[in-house]
Amino acid sequence: MFVKWKFRDKDIFFYDGDKNESSPNSNFSSAYIVPEALLSGIASLKMAKSHAVPGNYTCEVTELTREGETIVELKYRVGEVHVSVSDRFLCVHVSSNTSVLDRGQMVAM
């Protein structure tokens, strides 16, 4: 399985499941995923809140001959973080200490 996260059309994180290796972009150096969660279909991206820039994030997942893409939008509001997710995914509301994007799920701490 191969997972790629992009922000503003720039690659910010890669995960290669064959090698169990990940590589965050230097501007998103705290970014990581939990490989065990991929078995449940969750390609969550987690990062420090200071690296979580509001805007649209794209998650691309490739597994054997299947591939998919999801776009999530990270928005900040006073006192909490909001994530709007397009398609059939949930909108997540989190305290000011964390933010979450799902399947792309993104968690900022």
N, CA, C and O atoms as a MOPAC input file, in Angstrom:
PM7 MOZYME 1SCF
protein

 N      0.84300 1    -1.17200 1     0.00000 1
 C      0.00000 1     0.00000 1     0.00000 1
 C      0.89100 1     1.23900 1     0.00000 1
 O      1.93300 1     1.27700 1     0.65400 1
 N      0.46400 1     2.23000 1    -0.73600 1
 C      1.19700 1     3.48200 1    -0.83100 1
 C      0.23200 1     4.61800 1    -0.50100 1
 O     -0.85200 1     4.69500 1    -1.07900 1
 N      0.61400 1     5.49100 1     0.41400 1
 C     -0.21300 1     6.62200 1     0.81800 1
 C      0.56000 1     7.90800 1     0.55200 1
 O      1.73800 1     8.02000 1     0.89200 1
 N     -0.11400 1     8.87100 1    -0.05800 1
 C      0.50200 1    10.17400 1    -0.30700 1
 C     -0.47400 1    11.25600 1     0.13900 1
 O     -1.65200 1    11.22300 1    -0.21500 1
 N      0.01600 1    12.20200 1     0.90500 1
 C     -0.75800 1    13.37400 1     1.30300 1
 C     -0.18600 1    14.59000 1     0.59400 1
 O      1.03100 1    14.74400 1     0.48500 1
 N     -1.08000 1    15.45800 1     0.11000 1
 C     -0.65300 1    16.67700 1    -0.57900 1
 C     -1.36900 1    17.88300 1     0.03800 1
 O     -2.48700 1    17.77500 1     0.54000 1
 N     -0.69900 1    19.02000 1    -0.01500 1
 C     -1.27600 1    20.28400 1     0.41200 1
 C     -0.91700 1    21.31500 1    -0.64400 1
 O      0.25500 1    21.50000 1    -0.97100 1
 N     -1.93100 1    21.98300 1    -1.17200 1
 C     -1.73000 1    22.97000 1    -2.25000 1
 C     -0.91700 1    22.35900 1    -3.39300 1
 O      0.02500 1    22.96900 1    -3.89800 1
 N     -1.29200 1    21.16300 1    -3.78400 1
 C     -0.67200 1    20.43200 1    -4.89900 1
 C      0.80200 1    20.09100 1    -4.68900 1
 O      1.49400 1    19.72700 1    -5.64000 1
 N      1.28700 1    20.20500 1    -3.45400 1
 C      2.66300 1    19.80600 1    -3.16300 1
 C      2.62300 1    18.59600 1    -2.24000 1
 O      1.85400 1    18.55800 1    -1.28000 1
 N      3.45700 1    17.61200 1    -2.54300 1
 C      3.53600 1    16.41900 1    -1.70900 1
 C      4.09000 1    16.79900 1    -0.34000 1
 O      5.13000 1    17.44800 1    -0.23700 1
 N      3.37100 1    16.37900 1     0.72100 1
 C      3.84700 1    16.68800 1     2.07400 1
 C      4.16000 1    15.43700 1     2.87800 1
 O      4.82600 1    15.51700 1     3.91000 1
 N      3.68600 1    14.27200 1     2.41500 1
 C      3.94500 1    13.04600 1     3.16500 1
 C      3.76800 1    11.83700 1     2.25400 1
 O      2.82800 1    11.77100 1     1.46200 1
 N      4.69700 1    10.87200 1     2.38200 1
 C      4.61300 1     9.60200 1     1.66500 1
 C      4.70800 1     8.45500 1     2.66000 1
 O      5.42100 1     8.55000 1     3.65900 1
 N      3.99800 1     7.38300 1     2.39000 1
 C      4.16900 1     6.14900 1     3.14700 1
 C      4.21200 1     4.99600 1     2.15500 1
 O      3.30100 1     4.83600 1     1.34300 1
 N      5.26000 1     4.20100 1     2.21900 1
 C      5.41600 1     3.01700 1     1.37600 1
 C      5.24800 1     1.78500 1     2.26700 1
 O      6.13800 1     1.44600 1     3.04700 1
 N      4.11200 1     1.13100 1     2.14400 1
 C      3.80900 1    -0.02400 1     2.98100 1
 C      4.69400 1    -1.22200 1     2.71000 1
 O      4.94500 1    -2.01400 1     3.61800 1
 N      5.17800 1    -1.37600 1     1.48000 1
 C      6.05300 1    -2.50400 1     1.16600 1
 C      7.34600 1    -2.43600 1     1.98100 1
 O      7.86900 1    -3.45300 1     2.43700 1
 N      7.84400 1    -1.21400 1     2.15100 1
 C      9.09300 1    -1.00900 1     2.88900 1
 C      8.85400 1    -0.55200 1     4.32700 1
 O      9.78900 1    -0.46100 1     5.12300 1
 N      7.57600 1    -0.26200 1     4.65200 1
 C      7.21100 1     0.30900 1     5.95200 1
 C      8.04200 1     1.55700 1     6.23900 1
 O      8.58100 1     1.72900 1     7.33200 1
 N      8.13200 1     2.42200 1     5.22900 1
 C      8.89900 1     3.66000 1     5.34000 1
 C      7.99900 1     4.85100 1     5.06100 1
 O      7.13600 1     4.81300 1     4.18400 1
 N      8.22300 1     5.90900 1     5.82900 1
 C      7.47600 1     7.13700 1     5.59200 1
 C      8.44800 1     8.29100 1     5.44300 1
 O      9.58700 1     8.23100 1     5.90500 1
 N      7.97400 1     9.35200 1     4.78500 1
 C      8.82200 1    10.49500 1     4.52900 1
 C      7.98200 1    11.77300 1     4.52300 1
 O      7.27700 1    12.04800 1     3.55200 1
 N      8.05700 1    12.56000 1     5.61200 1
 C      7.34500 1    13.84100 1     5.61500 1
 C      8.16700 1    14.92800 1     4.93800 1
 O      9.39700 1    14.88400 1     4.94800 1
 N      7.48700 1    15.89500 1     4.35600 1
 C      8.11800 1    17.08600 1     3.79800 1
 C      8.71000 1    17.88500 1     4.95400 1
 O      8.17500 1    17.83600 1     6.06200 1
 N      9.79200 1    18.61400 1     4.73100 1
 C     10.44400 1    19.36200 1     5.81000 1
 C      9.53300 1    20.41200 1     6.43900 1
 O      9.69600 1    20.72600 1     7.61800 1
 N      8.57500 1    20.96500 1     5.68700 1
 C      7.63900 1    21.94200 1     6.23800 1
 C      6.56300 1    21.28500 1     7.10000 1
 O      5.86300 1    21.96800 1     7.84800 1
 N      6.43200 1    19.97000 1     6.99900 1
 C      5.46000 1    19.19600 1     7.77900 1
 C      6.20000 1    18.06500 1     8.49600 1
 O      5.74700 1    16.92000 1     8.50200 1
 N      7.33100 1    18.39600 1     9.09300 1
 C      8.23500 1    17.38400 1     9.64600 1
 C      7.62200 1    16.55000 1    10.76900 1
 O      8.09000 1    15.44400 1    11.03700 1
 N      6.58900 1    17.06000 1    11.42500 1
 C      5.96200 1    16.29300 1    12.50200 1
 C      4.90700 1    15.31600 1    11.98100 1
 O      4.35000 1    14.54100 1    12.75900 1
 N      4.62800 1    15.34100 1    10.68800 1
 C      3.56600 1    14.50300 1    10.10600 1
 C      3.93500 1    13.02100 1    10.17000 1
 O      5.07600 1    12.63000 1     9.92500 1
 N      2.92900 1    12.21400 1    10.50800 1
 C      3.10900 1    10.75700 1    10.52000 1
 C      1.75000 1    10.07900 1    10.39800 1
 O      0.71000 1    10.70700 1    10.59600 1
 N      1.76900 1     8.81000 1    10.07500 1
 C      0.55800 1     7.99200 1    10.06200 1
 C      0.79800 1     6.79300 1    10.96700 1
 O      1.93100 1     6.51500 1    11.36100 1
 N     -0.27600 1     6.09000 1    11.29200 1
 C     -0.18200 1     4.86800 1    12.09300 1
 C     -0.39100 1     3.70300 1    11.11900 1
 O     -1.52500 1     3.41600 1    10.73700 1
 N      0.68900 1     3.03400 1    10.71600 1
 C      0.57200 1     1.97000 1     9.70900 1
 C     -0.44800 1     0.89300 1    10.06700 1
 O     -1.11700 1     0.36800 1     9.17700 1
 N     -0.58200 1     0.54900 1    11.35300 1
 C     -1.53500 1    -0.48400 1    11.75600 1
 C     -2.97000 1    -0.07600 1    11.42700 1
 O     -3.81400 1    -0.93800 1    11.17900 1
 N     -3.25800 1     1.22900 1    11.42200 1
 C     -4.60500 1     1.71400 1    11.11600 1
 C     -4.96000 1     1.49600 1     9.64500 1
 O     -6.13900 1     1.42600 1     9.29600 1
 N     -3.95300 1     1.38900 1     8.78600 1
 C     -4.20800 1     1.15300 1     7.36300 1
 C     -4.94700 1    -0.15800 1     7.14600 1
 O     -5.70600 1    -0.29300 1     6.18700 1
 N     -4.73000 1    -1.12500 1     8.03300 1
 C     -5.42000 1    -2.41100 1     7.92400 1
 C     -6.92600 1    -2.24900 1     8.09600 1
 O     -7.70300 1    -3.07700 1     7.62000 1
 N     -7.33700 1    -1.18200 1     8.77600 1
 C     -8.76000 1    -0.87500 1     8.96200 1
 C     -9.25000 1     0.15500 1     7.95700 1
 O    -10.38900 1     0.61300 1     8.04200 1
 N     -8.39200 1     0.52400 1     7.00000 1
 C     -8.77400 1     1.48800 1     5.97800 1
 C     -8.64300 1     2.93300 1     6.40400 1
 O     -9.23000 1     3.81800 1     5.78100 1
 N     -7.88100 1     3.19000 1     7.45900 1
 C     -7.71300 1     4.55900 1     7.94600 1
 C     -6.31000 1     5.04500 1     7.59900 1
 O     -5.31800 1     4.52300 1     8.10700 1
 N     -6.23900 1     6.03900 1     6.73600 1
 C     -4.96300 1     6.62200 1     6.32200 1
 C     -4.79600 1     7.98100 1     6.99200 1
 O     -4.53700 1     8.98500 1     6.32800 1
 N     -4.94600 1     8.00100 1     8.31200 1
 C     -4.88800 1     9.24700 1     9.06700 1
 C     -3.50500 1     9.86600 1     9.00300 1
 O     -2.49300 1     9.17000 1     9.08600 1
 N     -3.47500 1    11.17600 1     8.85700 1
 C     -2.23100 1    11.93500 1     8.92400 1
 C     -2.27400 1    12.72700 1    10.21700 1
 O     -3.24200 1    13.43800 1    10.48600 1
 N     -1.23300 1    12.60300 1    11.01100 1
 C     -1.15200 1    13.31700 1    12.27900 1
 C      0.05300 1    14.23300 1    12.23100 1
 O      1.09200 1    13.89400 1    11.66400 1
 N     -0.10500 1    15.41400 1    12.84200 1
 C      0.99800 1    16.36800 1    12.85800 1
 C      0.79200 1    17.37300 1    13.97500 1
 O     -0.29900 1    17.48500 1    14.53600 1
 N      1.86000 1    18.10800 1    14.29300 1
 C      1.78600 1    19.17200 1    15.28200 1
 C      0.84200 1    20.25800 1    14.77700 1
 O      0.79400 1    20.54400 1    13.58100 1
 N      0.09900 1    20.85300 1    15.69300 1
 C     -0.83600 1    21.90900 1    15.30600 1
 C     -0.10700 1    23.05100 1    14.60000 1
 O     -0.66100 1    23.67900 1    13.69800 1
 N      1.12200 1    23.31700 1    15.00700 1
 C      1.89300 1    24.40200 1    14.38200 1
 C      2.17500 1    24.13400 1    12.90900 1
 O      2.43700 1    25.07600 1    12.16100 1
 N      2.12900 1    22.88100 1    12.47300 1
 C      2.35000 1    22.52900 1    11.06900 1
 C      1.04300 1    22.41300 1    10.29000 1
 O      1.06000 1    22.35700 1     9.06100 1
 N     -0.08700 1    22.37600 1    10.99300 1
 C     -1.39300 1    22.17400 1    10.35600 1
 C     -1.92500 1    23.49100 1     9.81100 1
 O     -2.61900 1    24.23100 1    10.50800 1
 N     -1.59500 1    23.76600 1     8.57900 1
 C     -2.00700 1    24.99300 1     7.90300 1
 C     -3.43800 1    24.82400 1     7.39200 1
 O     -3.73600 1    23.82000 1     6.74500 1
 N     -4.33300 1    25.78100 1     7.66500 1
 C     -5.69400 1    25.67300 1     7.13200 1
 C     -5.68500 1    25.59000 1     5.59900 1
 O     -4.86300 1    26.22900 1     4.94200 1
 N     -6.59500 1    24.80900 1     5.04600 1
 C     -6.70400 1    24.66400 1     3.59600 1
 C     -7.09700 1    23.25600 1     3.21600 1
 O     -7.47400 1    22.45600 1     4.07200 1
 N     -7.00900 1    22.95300 1     1.93600 1
 C     -7.39300 1    21.64700 1     1.40700 1
 C     -6.20000 1    20.70000 1     1.37400 1
 O     -5.12500 1    21.04000 1     0.88100 1
 N     -6.41800 1    19.51000 1     1.90700 1
 C     -5.42100 1    18.44600 1     1.90300 1
 C     -5.98100 1    17.29400 1     1.07400 1
 O     -7.17000 1    16.98200 1     1.15400 1
 N     -5.12700 1    16.67100 1     0.28700 1
 C     -5.53200 1    15.54100 1    -0.54300 1
 C     -4.79800 1    14.28900 1    -0.08600 1
 O     -3.57900 1    14.29600 1     0.08700 1
 N     -5.55300 1    13.22100 1     0.10600 1
 C     -4.97600 1    11.92800 1     0.45800 1
 C     -5.17900 1    10.98700 1    -0.71700 1
 O     -6.30400 1    10.78700 1    -1.17400 1
 N     -4.08600 1    10.41000 1    -1.20500 1
 C     -4.14100 1     9.42700 1    -2.28400 1
 C     -3.64700 1     8.09500 1    -1.74100 1
 O     -2.56900 1     8.01700 1    -1.15200 1
 N     -4.43400 1     7.05300 1    -1.94100 1
 C     -4.06600 1     5.71600 1    -1.46600 1
 C     -4.08200 1     4.76500 1    -2.65600 1
 O     -5.04100 1     4.73100 1    -3.42700 1
 N     -3.01000 1     3.99500 1    -2.79100 1
 C     -2.91100 1     2.97900 1    -3.83900 1
 C     -2.62500 1     1.64100 1    -3.17500 1
 O     -1.70200 1     1.51500 1    -2.37000 1
 N     -3.43900 1     0.63700 1    -3.52800 1
 C     -3.24800 1    -0.70400 1    -2.99600 1
 C     -3.45800 1    -1.69300 1    -4.12900 1
 O     -4.55800 1    -1.81200 1    -4.66900 1
 N     -2.40400 1    -2.39500 1    -4.47900 1
 C     -2.42700 1    -3.32700 1    -5.60300 1
 C     -2.96300 1    -2.61500 1    -6.84400 1
 O     -2.29700 1    -1.72200 1    -7.36700 1
 N     -4.14500 1    -2.98600 1    -7.32400 1
 C     -4.68600 1    -2.35700 1    -8.53400 1
 C     -5.76100 1    -1.33000 1    -8.21900 1
 O     -6.37000 1    -0.76800 1    -9.12900 1
 N     -6.00100 1    -1.07900 1    -6.92300 1
 C     -7.02800 1    -0.11000 1    -6.54300 1
 C     -6.37700 1     1.18300 1    -6.08100 1
 O     -5.29500 1     1.17600 1    -5.49500 1
 N     -7.05300 1     2.29300 1    -6.35600 1
 C     -6.55900 1     3.57000 1    -5.85700 1
 C     -7.73600 1     4.49200 1    -5.58500 1
 O     -8.80800 1     4.35600 1    -6.17500 1
 N     -7.51200 1     5.41400 1    -4.69600 1
 C     -8.56400 1     6.36400 1    -4.34300 1
 C     -7.96400 1     7.67400 1    -3.88700 1
 O     -6.78600 1     7.76100 1    -3.54000 1
 N     -8.80000 1     8.68200 1    -3.89800 1
 C     -8.36700 1    10.02300 1    -3.50700 1
 C     -9.48400 1    10.70100 1    -2.72500 1
 O    -10.65700 1    10.58700 1    -3.08200 1
 N     -9.12200 1    11.39900 1    -1.67000 1
 C    -10.07200 1    12.14200 1    -0.85700 1
 C     -9.49100 1    13.51900 1    -0.56000 1
 O     -8.29800 1    13.65600 1    -0.28900 1
 N    -10.33700 1    14.52200 1    -0.61400 1
 C     -9.92300 1    15.88000 1    -0.28100 1
 C    -10.62700 1    16.29200 1     0.99500 1
 O    -11.84100 1    16.13900 1     1.12700 1
 N     -9.84700 1    16.81900 1     1.94000 1
 C    -10.39900 1    17.31900 1     3.19300 1
 C     -9.95900 1    18.76400 1     3.37100 1
 O     -8.89400 1    19.16400 1     2.90000 1
 N    -10.78500 1    19.53700 1     4.05200 1
 C    -10.47500 1    20.94200 1     4.28100 1
 C    -10.31200 1    21.17100 1     5.77100 1
 O    -11.18700 1    20.81300 1     6.56000 1
 N     -9.19600 1    21.76800 1     6.15600 1
 C     -8.93200 1    22.09700 1     7.54600 1
 C     -9.23700 1    23.57800 1     7.74500 1
 O     -8.71800 1    24.43300 1     7.02800 1
 N    -10.09500 1    23.87000 1     8.74000 1
 C    -10.46000 1    25.24800 1     9.07200 1
 C    -10.25900 1    25.44900 1    10.56300 1
 O    -10.53200 1    24.55300 1    11.36200 1
 N     -9.78500 1    26.62100 1    10.93200 1
 C     -9.65300 1    26.97000 1    12.34600 1
 C    -10.72600 1    27.97600 1    12.71700 1
 O    -11.05400 1    28.87200 1    11.94000 1
 N    -11.26600 1    27.81400 1    13.91400 1
 C    -12.16900 1    28.79200 1    14.51000 1
 C    -11.71700 1    29.00200 1    15.93500 1
 O    -11.02600 1    28.15300 1    16.49900 1
 N    -12.09200 1    30.11200 1    16.52300 1
 C    -11.68600 1    30.40800 1    17.88500 1
 C    -12.13900 1    29.29000 1    18.81800 1
 O    -13.31900 1    28.94200 1    18.86200 1
 N    -11.18900 1    28.73400 1    19.56300 1
 C    -11.51400 1    27.72000 1    20.55300 1
 C    -11.60100 1    26.30400 1    20.04200 1
 O    -11.63100 1    25.37500 1    20.84900 1
 N    -11.64200 1    26.09300 1    18.74000 1
 C    -11.71900 1    24.73500 1    18.23100 1
 C    -11.23700 1    24.67500 1    16.79200 1
 O    -11.08400 1    25.70100 1    16.12900 1
 N    -11.00600 1    23.48200 1    16.32800 1
 C    -10.58300 1    23.24800 1    14.95900 1
 C    -11.70700 1    22.51100 1    14.25900 1
 O    -12.27200 1    21.57100 1    14.81800 1
 N    -12.04100 1    22.92200 1    13.04800 1
 C    -13.08200 1    22.25300 1    12.27100 1
 C    -12.46000 1    21.65400 1    11.01700 1
 O    -11.58100 1    22.24500 1    10.39100 1
 N    -12.92800 1    20.49800 1    10.67900 1
 C    -12.48900 1    19.85500 1     9.45500 1
 C    -13.72700 1    19.53100 1     8.64100 1
 O    -14.61400 1    18.81500 1     9.10600 1
 N    -13.78500 1    20.05300 1     7.43600 1
 C    -14.88100 1    19.71900 1     6.52900 1
 C    -14.36800 1    18.70200 1     5.52900 1
 O    -13.34300 1    18.92200 1     4.88400 1
 N    -15.05300 1    17.62300 1     5.40100 1
 C    -14.60000 1    16.55500 1     4.52700 1
 C    -15.61400 1    16.36900 1     3.41000 1
 O    -16.81100 1    16.22800 1     3.66000 1
 N    -15.12700 1    16.37000 1     2.18300 1
 C    -16.02200 1    16.16800 1     1.04800 1
 C    -16.36000 1    14.69200 1     0.90000 1
 O    -15.80800 1    13.85300 1     1.61100 1
 N    -17.24200 1    14.37800 1     0.00100 1
 C    -17.69800 1    13.01800 1    -0.25400 1
 C    -18.55400 1    12.51300 1     0.88600 1
 O    -19.40300 1    13.23300 1     1.41100 1
 N    -18.32400 1    11.26700 1     1.26500 1
 C    -19.17300 1    10.60600 1     2.24300 1
 C    -18.51200 1    10.51900 1     3.61200 1
 O    -18.82300 1     9.61600 1     4.38800 1
 N    -17.62200 1    11.42400 1     3.91500 1
 C    -16.88700 1    11.35000 1     5.15800 1
 C    -17.44100 1    12.32100 1     6.18200 1
 O    -18.13600 1    13.27800 1     5.84100 1
 N    -17.12800 1    12.06500 1     7.42900 1
 C    -17.64900 1    12.84200 1     8.53000 1
 C    -16.90800 1    14.15800 1     8.71400 1
 O    -15.73100 1    14.28000 1     8.37500 1
 N    -17.60900 1    15.12500 1     9.25000 1
 C    -16.99900 1    16.37400 1     9.67200 1
 C    -16.63800 1    16.21000 1    11.13700 1
 O    -17.46900 1    15.78600 1    11.94000 1
 N    -15.41400 1    16.53800 1    11.48500 1
 C    -14.93400 1    16.32000 1    12.83700 1
 C    -14.68100 1    17.65300 1    13.51500 1
 O    -14.06800 1    18.54100 1    12.92300 1
 N    -15.14300 1    17.80800 1    14.74500 1
 C    -14.90600 1    19.00100 1    15.54300 1
 C    -14.05000 1    18.59700 1    16.73100 1
 O    -14.38800 1    17.66200 1    17.45600 1
 N    -12.94800 1    19.29500 1    16.92900 1
 C    -12.00200 1    18.90500 1    17.95400 1
 C    -11.59800 1    20.12800 1    18.77300 1
 O    -11.72400 1    21.25700 1    18.30000 1
 N    -11.11900 1    19.91400 1    19.98600 1
 C    -10.67100 1    21.01200 1    20.83600 1
 C     -9.49500 1    21.74700 1    20.20000 1
 O     -8.94500 1    21.29200 1    19.19700 1
 N     -9.11100 1    22.87600 1    20.77900 1
 C     -8.04600 1    23.68600 1    20.19300 1
 C     -6.68200 1    23.00600 1    20.24400 1
 O     -5.74600 1    23.48000 1    19.60000 1
 N     -6.54100 1    21.92100 1    20.98200 1
 C     -5.25900 1    21.23100 1    21.05800 1
 C     -5.03600 1    20.23000 1    19.94000 1
 O     -3.89800 1    19.83800 1    19.67800 1
 N     -6.10500 1    19.81000 1    19.27600 1
 C     -5.95300 1    18.82100 1    18.21300 1
 C     -6.87100 1    19.12800 1    17.05000 1
 O     -7.88800 1    19.80500 1    17.20800 1
 N     -6.51200 1    18.63400 1    15.89500 1
 C     -7.39800 1    18.68700 1    14.74400 1
 C     -7.32900 1    17.34400 1    14.04900 1
 O     -6.30300 1    16.66400 1    14.09100 1
 N     -8.41900 1    16.96500 1    13.41100 1
 C     -8.47900 1    15.62900 1    12.82500 1
 C     -9.05200 1    15.69300 1    11.41500 1
 O    -10.05300 1    16.37200 1    11.18100 1
 N     -8.43900 1    15.00700 1    10.49700 1
 C     -8.96000 1    14.81900 1     9.14500 1
 C     -9.05600 1    13.31300 1     8.92300 1
 O     -8.10800 1    12.59700 1     9.24700 1
 N    -10.14600 1    12.81100 1     8.39100 1
 C    -10.30500 1    11.36300 1     8.25800 1
 C    -10.22200 1    10.89500 1     6.82200 1
 O    -10.72000 1    11.58700 1     5.93400 1
 N     -9.67100 1     9.85200 1     6.57800 1
 C     -9.38100 1     9.06000 1     5.40800 1
 C     -8.77300 1     9.89000 1     4.30200 1
 O     -8.88200 1     9.41400 1     3.17200 1
 N     -8.47700 1    10.44400 1     4.36300 1
 C     -7.67900 1    11.27100 1     4.99600 1
 C     -8.12900 1    11.67400 1     6.27600 1
 O     -9.04500 1    12.49100 1     6.36400 1
 N     -7.60900 1    11.21000 1     7.24100 1
 C     -7.86400 1    11.82300 1     8.52100 1
 C     -6.58400 1    12.50700 1     8.90600 1
 O     -5.49400 1    11.95600 1     8.74900 1
 N     -6.71700 1    13.68500 1     9.40200 1
 C     -5.53500 1    14.43500 1     9.76600 1
 C     -5.66700 1    14.86800 1    11.20200 1
 O     -6.70000 1    15.41600 1    11.58800 1
 N     -4.67500 1    14.64200 1    11.98500 1
 C     -4.71800 1    15.03400 1    13.37800 1
 C     -3.57500 1    15.98800 1    13.65500 1
 O     -2.41400 1    15.64800 1    13.43000 1
 N     -3.88600 1    17.16500 1    14.13500 1
 C     -2.85800 1    18.12900 1    14.51500 1
 C     -2.83200 1    18.21500 1    16.03100 1
 O     -3.87000 1    18.39500 1    16.66800 1
 N     -1.64700 1    18.08500 1    16.60600 1
 C     -1.55100 1    18.09300 1    18.07300 1
 C     -0.68600 1    19.22700 1    18.54700 1
 O     -0.49000 1    19.39300 1    19.75100 1

